[in-house]
């Protein structure tokens, strides 16, 4: 399956929510969007991105993990317009859901990053390392302490996602093929 073809079918966040989110879920997405805050250092980094980065996000408008993470991507794209996020619904695109399974299960959100001309660069999702550390602390209890606190989880998750967007940007900037195309 060519996932870039699915990217072309994807929707903006606004259109995705308009089509798939219930009246109960839309305010939760908006509330989370308002809670995301990028630091000046994060904004400076994002403004340094030069390569167009199409990114396909497999999501569910009903999904708590999507509600808690996808608004982060919108903040990134607002600062770095080269980031072009498109969303597709997990249930409507069962073939993509199958292709992007994690640990043998259907998980969201999962982001697939592409070059400007449609070559896949990376995949990342469904929860970040900071989120998993918090879950381990909460669910594994004293038998498996991580020593990592969960205070300020949203900024940690935001940074985790930014690290992946940054990694992809540097892959794109250092690609010999793309450097030749862009004469840099």
C-alpha positions as CSV (number, residue, x, y, z in Angstrom):
1,X,0.0,0.0,0.0
2,X,1.2,3.5,-0.9
3,X,0.6,5.5,2.3
4,X,1.4,8.7,0.4
5,X,-1.8,8.1,-1.6
6,X,-3.7,8.0,1.7
7,X,-1.9,11.3,2.7
8,X,-3.4,12.9,-0.3
9,X,-6.9,11.8,0.9
10,X,-6.3,13.2,4.3
11,X,-8.1,16.1,5.9
12,X,-6.9,19.2,7.8
13,X,-7.5,19.0,11.5
14,X,-10.5,21.3,11.2
15,X,-12.1,19.2,8.4
16,X,-11.3,16.0,10.2
17,X,-13.0,17.1,13.4
18,X,-15.9,18.6,11.4
19,X,-16.5,15.3,9.7
20,X,-15.7,12.8,12.5
21,X,-15.9,14.4,15.9
22,X,-19.1,14.3,17.9
23,X,-20.4,17.4,19.7
24,X,-19.0,15.9,22.9
25,X,-15.5,15.4,21.4
26,X,-15.0,18.7,19.7
27,X,-14.7,20.8,22.9
28,X,-12.2,18.3,24.3
29,X,-10.0,18.8,21.2
30,X,-10.3,22.6,21.5
31,X,-9.6,22.5,25.2
32,X,-6.4,20.4,24.7
33,X,-5.3,22.8,21.9
34,X,-5.6,25.7,24.3
35,X,-3.5,23.8,26.9
36,X,-0.5,23.2,24.5
37,X,2.2,25.8,24.9
38,X,5.5,25.8,23.0
39,X,8.6,27.3,24.6
40,X,10.6,30.0,22.8
41,X,13.3,27.4,22.2
42,X,10.8,25.0,20.6
43,X,9.4,27.8,18.4
44,X,13.0,28.8,17.3
45,X,13.7,25.2,16.4
46,X,10.5,24.8,14.4
47,X,11.2,28.1,12.5
48,X,14.5,26.6,11.4
49,X,12.8,23.8,9.5
50,X,13.2,24.2,5.8
51,X,12.0,21.0,4.1
52,X,8.4,20.4,3.4
53,X,7.3,17.6,5.6
54,X,4.0,16.0,4.7
55,X,2.8,13.9,7.6
56,X,-0.2,11.5,7.7
57,X,-1.9,11.0,11.1
58,X,-4.1,8.0,11.5
59,X,-6.5,9.0,14.2
60,X,-9.9,8.7,15.8
61,X,-11.8,11.8,16.8
62,X,-13.2,9.9,19.8
63,X,-9.8,8.7,21.0
64,X,-8.3,10.2,24.2
65,X,-4.7,9.6,23.1
66,X,-5.5,11.5,19.8
67,X,-7.3,14.3,21.7
68,X,-4.2,14.6,24.0
69,X,-1.6,14.6,21.3
70,X,-2.9,15.7,17.9
71,X,-3.4,19.3,18.9
72,X,0.4,19.4,19.5
73,X,0.9,18.8,15.8
74,X,-1.3,21.8,14.9
75,X,0.9,24.1,17.1
76,X,4.0,22.7,15.3
77,X,2.5,23.4,11.9
78,X,1.4,26.9,12.9
79,X,5.0,27.8,13.7
80,X,6.6,25.8,10.8
81,X,4.3,25.8,7.8
82,X,6.6,23.3,6.1
83,X,4.9,20.7,8.3
84,X,1.8,19.7,6.4
85,X,-0.3,17.4,8.7
86,X,-3.3,15.5,7.3
87,X,-5.6,13.2,9.2
88,X,-7.5,10.1,8.2
89,X,-10.0,8.2,10.3
90,X,-8.8,4.9,11.7
91,X,-12.2,3.2,11.2
92,X,-12.9,4.5,7.7
93,X,-9.4,3.5,6.6
94,X,-9.1,0.0,7.9
95,X,-6.4,-0.9,5.4
96,X,-4.2,1.9,6.9
97,X,-5.1,0.8,10.4
98,X,-3.9,-2.7,9.5
99,X,-0.7,-1.5,7.9
100,X,0.2,0.7,10.9
101,X,-0.5,-1.7,13.7
102,X,1.7,-1.5,16.7
103,X,2.6,-4.6,18.8
104,X,-0.1,-6.5,16.8
105,X,-2.8,-4.0,17.7
106,X,-4.8,-1.2,16.3
107,X,-3.4,2.0,17.9
108,X,-3.8,5.7,17.3
109,X,-2.4,8.3,16.7
110,X,0.3,7.0,14.4
111,X,2.1,9.5,12.2
112,X,3.8,8.7,9.0
113,X,6.3,11.3,7.7
114,X,7.1,11.7,4.0
115,X,9.4,13.6,1.7
116,X,7.9,16.4,-0.4
117,X,7.7,13.9,-3.3
118,X,6.0,11.1,-1.3
119,X,8.8,8.8,-0.1
120,X,8.2,7.5,3.5
121,X,10.8,8.8,6.0
122,X,9.6,7.6,9.4
123,X,6.6,6.4,11.5
124,X,6.0,7.3,15.1
125,X,3.1,6.8,17.5
126,X,0.9,6.0,19.4
127,X,2.2,7.2,22.7
128,X,5.5,8.9,23.5
129,X,8.2,7.7,25.9
130,X,7.1,10.3,28.5
131,X,3.5,9.0,28.4
132,X,4.7,5.4,28.7
133,X,6.9,6.3,31.7
134,X,3.9,7.9,33.4
135,X,1.8,4.8,32.6
136,X,4.5,2.5,34.1
137,X,4.5,4.6,37.2
138,X,0.7,4.5,37.5
139,X,0.1,0.9,36.4
140,X,3.2,-1.1,37.4
141,X,3.4,0.3,40.9
142,X,6.2,-0.1,43.3
143,X,7.4,-3.4,41.7
144,X,8.6,-1.5,38.7
145,X,9.5,2.1,39.6
146,X,10.9,4.3,36.9
147,X,12.0,7.3,39.0
148,X,10.2,9.5,36.5
149,X,7.5,11.8,37.8
150,X,4.3,12.6,35.8
151,X,4.1,16.2,36.7
152,X,4.0,18.3,33.6
153,X,3.3,15.4,31.3
154,X,1.9,17.6,28.5
155,X,5.2,19.6,28.0
156,X,7.1,16.3,28.1
157,X,4.9,14.7,25.5
158,X,5.1,17.9,23.4
159,X,8.9,17.7,23.5
160,X,8.8,13.9,22.7
161,X,6.8,14.7,19.5
162,X,9.0,17.7,18.7
163,X,12.1,15.4,18.9
164,X,10.6,13.1,16.3
165,X,9.6,16.0,14.0
166,X,13.1,17.4,14.4
167,X,14.7,14.0,13.6
168,X,12.6,13.7,10.4
169,X,13.5,17.3,9.4
170,X,17.2,16.5,9.8
171,X,16.8,13.3,7.8
172,X,15.2,15.4,5.0
173,X,17.8,18.2,5.2
174,X,20.7,15.7,5.0
175,X,19.3,13.5,2.4
176,X,21.7,13.5,-0.6
177,X,18.8,13.1,-3.0
178,X,17.0,16.1,-1.6
179,X,20.1,18.2,-1.2
180,X,20.7,17.7,-4.9
181,X,17.2,18.7,-5.7
182,X,17.4,21.9,-3.5
183,X,21.0,22.7,-4.3
184,X,22.0,22.8,-0.6
